[in-house]
Amino acid sequence: MDSFSSSFFSSVLPPKLLTSLAIIPHKPTKPTSFSVSSVRIEEKPAANQDPKTPTTTTSTPTRTVSQPQPKPRPRTQSPYLPKKRAEPTIPTIILNACDDIINNFIDPPLKYHVDPRHVLSDNFAPVDELPPTECEVVQGSLPSCLDGAYIRNGPNPQYLPRGPYHLFDGDGMLHSIKISRGRATLCSRYVRTYKYTIENEAGSPILPNVFSGFNGLTASAARGALSAARLLAGQFNPVNGIGLANTSLAFFGNRLYALGESDLPYAIRLTPNGDIETIGRHDFDGKLAMSMTAHPKLDSDTGEAFAFRYGPVPPFLTYFRLDANGKKQPNVPIFSMTRPSFLHDFAITKKYAVFADIQIGMNPMEMIFGGGSPVGADPAKVCRIGIIPRYATDESQMRWFEVPGFNIIHAINAWDEEDGNAVVMVAPNILSVEHTLDRTDLVHALVEKVRIDLRTGIVTRRPISARNLDFGVINPAYMAKKSRYVYAAVGDPMPKISGVVKLDVSKGDERRDCIVATRLYGPGCYGGEPFFVARDPENPETEEDDGYVVSYVHDENTGESKFLVMDAKSPRLDIVAAVKLPRRVPYGFHGLFVRQADLDKLL
């Protein structure tokens, strides 16, 4: 969610610095006797952890953009072991002291939504890495079709914030539960991004929190100057990326990616024992030079992936696709989007790609005069939906339709009507858009079914539920095709999720609530985004809802986390299996289930 902030961060550095970034090396530091005051967050494994559980993993040479390739090592000789950190140099000591001055006196975390004591409370608090650890099935049994791994991404700051901190600012951590023959193994690992790596080696934060660190002109100037000084000191090189890879995951072209929209994707893989390895930043053979959405869309029939990037400078939107082999195709810049917009997600049909130009965008006046974020809402802006042929080579056939007040952060699905003259999209509409980035507890997301008549230009909208619902998913085989069922998270309020509901979208035309099944987790229990896993994905005769809904759930009363498997066809989404996890899994963002057959194909 930080493509805007990434580009804004670049804008606060002097142009001469940006033109010489590629020649700034990352120099090793000389030992001194100083210890940095930042704190590494660690959590011990549960007391009942199997002592025989392997604590090592393997690695292979990583392809890191703009960096020399390391020499290959035997796969059995590269465990995740603590690295000896270099003690900070005098310039580092001085720059860290300047950072403390900014965080304590110039821009302390006074606002509710950037106060780490609030943002990182309860199960939002970060955890340390966990090597592959066997779990206990405490209810029912794991279905045989769950042969693979459910992996969920989310923010998990490597160090305790020393100043303002937004939920979106945390380093990406993947929580994977690998399932085989009814047994489950949990593993939690950071995505080894460039940012994570240099800060891990330094023993303290280096890059500013882009979502919370540039609120107001004074804070922006101070942190911009400090970042420029760190760059000159050789502490980091933004050419190597400053992204967090903390938002989602995607599998296409026989590669598995951890995604964050301010950077290139990071390729990852799972080892046979369930450990998670970061392979490195992936630029698709040099054809992706900038960022990519954290929500690419996959067409299961063709194997293609469709994606885009957005930013604060023209073209504000660039659309592209990747073929079934993961080869990136040429960019399609969209210059008809005349101002920057917060484009976090989009949708595809068999014929089109569908974009939403919403009221959230760059808001420099609020940052300068109001001390707010450089990204904010513009209530005077009229929302639009843009539709372009999905195999377009230029934007000549892009069409825009005004849809006042239709502010979507996530899109659930879209499809073409049978006559090809209309496009239907299902997505949660954020009613309190002004609170999207600062007071998510005040946000209400109303799922709507929107029909765009391509002949007349008439847009018809119908709510399909009055509940506060987001993080909606479908059977992945129905992406870009007419689907009937949606599984969505219940905000109580957001970002906490108290349960999951099943929606029958076909009932939306009857002007009544479309919820047909509900599973609430209970008092003090909260989960995350649900994910649908088909029981028999290879059988074309299988019903759309024949499968299971899975999610991590945390009990704040006991401090325990579980992995729940729910029957998607049952009227109450009955729990068919519950796995007690060896330690808590923090609340996060998006995930997916990757079958073992696909894990075996990973490049």
C-alpha positions, 0 to 999 in steps of 0.5 A: 500500500505504499507506492505513493509514499515510496515515490514521495520519499524519493522526492525529498532527496536532492536530485544530484543524489538520485542521479548518483545512486547506482555508484554508492556502495554498501560499505562494511563498518569498522568495529567500535565499542558502541551499542545501539539503543534500538530494541530487537523484538523477540519471542521465545517458542512455546514451551511445548515446542518439539525439541526435535523440530529442525531449526535450520533451513536451506538457501540458494543463490538469490538473484538480487537486482543491481547487486552481484550474485553470491556464489552457490552453496550446497543446499544443506549448509545455509541455515538461518543463523544470527549474523554478527553485526558490525558495531556502528561507526561515528557517522552512524551514531550521529545520524541515529542521535539525529533520528532520536531528536526528530522522533522525540522533539520535532515529530513525536507520535502524538496522534492516535493512529501513529502511536506505536503503543496503540498501533502495536497493541494486543495481537498487532504486536510483532513476533520474532521468526519461528523455524518449522514447528509441528502443530497439534490438531485439536479439533476434527481432522485436516481434509486430504485436499489440504495438501500444500501450504497456507501462507499469509503476509503482514507487517511485523516491524523488525525493531521497536519504532522510535517514533510515529508508526503506521500499521502499513509500515512494518517489515513483511513477515510470512506465516506459513502452515504446511500441511501434509497427510493430516499433519501441520507445521508452522513457520514464520520468516521475514521477507529478506528485503533490501531494507530488512537486510541492511537494517538487520546488519546495522542493528537499527532502523535506517529507512524512515517509516514512509506512511507515518514519517512524513506527516507535516512539512517540518517532519518531512523536511527533517526526515528527508534531510536525515535520509539524504545524510544516510544516503551520503554516508553509504548506509543505503541505496534506494536503487536496490529498493526500499519496499517492505513486501508486507501485503500479499502473495501471488503464484504464477509462472511457477514462481511464488512472490511476496508483494508490496506495491512500492517495490519489485516482487520478492521471489520466495520458496518453501523447503520440504520441511516447511521453512521459507526462503527469500530468493530475491527481488525479481525484475522479470528479466529486466522488464520491470524497473519500478513497482508492481501492484500487490494484487495481480489477477490470475486467470486460471484458464490461461495461466496469465497474470495481469497487473499494474503500477501507480504513482504520483507522477505521469503516467499515474497508472501503467497497466501490463500483463505477464504470460503463462510463463511469467514473461512480462509484456509491454507496458500500457501507460494510461495518461487519461488518468489525469491526477494521482489516485490510490489504486490498491487493487483492480479487477479483470474479466475475460475481455477487460481490465477494470480500474477504480479512480477513487477519492484518495490520492496525493494531498500535499496541502494537508501535509504542508498546512495541516500536518497530515499525511501526503496521501489523503481524501479529496471529497470534491473528486468524483469517482470513476471506473475505467475499463480497457481491453485486457489485451490492449497495447495502448490506452486508445480504447480506455473508457471512463464512467463516473460513479460518485462515491464509489471508493474501493480499496479491494476488488472481489471479482468482475465478469462480462455479461453473456451478451458482452455489452456490460461488465459486472464488478463486486467490491466493498465500497468504503463509506467513510473514505476520509478515515481509510488511512488513519481511523480504520475503526471508523470505516464501514465497507459496504459490498456492492454489485456494480453493472456498467452498460458499455453501450449506454454508459449507465452504471447501476449499483446495488448493495448486497449486504449492510454489514461491515465487510472487506477482504472478500475472496472467491473460488480462485477458479472463478476469477474473471468469470461469473461467480456466485459466492463470496467469503468476506471478513466481518469488521468489528470494527476494522482492522479487527475481524470477528468472523467470516460470512458467505454471500450469494451474489445472485440474490443481489438482484432481489434487493435483500441481504445476500448473507447465506452463512455466518461464522463468528469466532466468539468473544475476544477472538479475531481472525483475518482474511479468509481464503477458499480452497476447493475440494477437487480443483481438477474436477470441472463438475465440482460445485463452486462452493465445494471446498473449505474456508481457512484463516488464522484466528487469535484468542485475545483472552488466552493468547492462543492462535489457531488455524481454522478450516471451515466447510464452505457449503455448510449453512454455519460454515462449520469448523471441520478442523482446528490446529493449535499453533505453537505461538500466536500469529499476529493479525495481518493482510492477505494470503493464499493456499499453494498446493503441493503440486505447485510448490514442487514446480517452484523455480 
